[in-house]
Amino acid sequence: MVTKSRGDIKHGKSQVNWRLSTELIEKCKAEAKRLGLSSIPMAVSYILTQYFNKKGE
């Protein structure tokens, strides 16, 4: 997986372009639907938030 950040994003915001396999994208779509989220970015945000909250315990 390769990530790339854009430098022209407003302060406090970020944008990352991800290159993901088709298989991983399909898994993310399924997980987003299961969680009741409307998009893959929302699912990724949710999953990362849960991960880091759990890691911080």
Secondary structure by P-SEA (a helix, b strand, c coil): cbbbbbccccccbbbbbbbccaaaaaaaaaaaaaaccccaaaaaaaaaaaaaaaaac
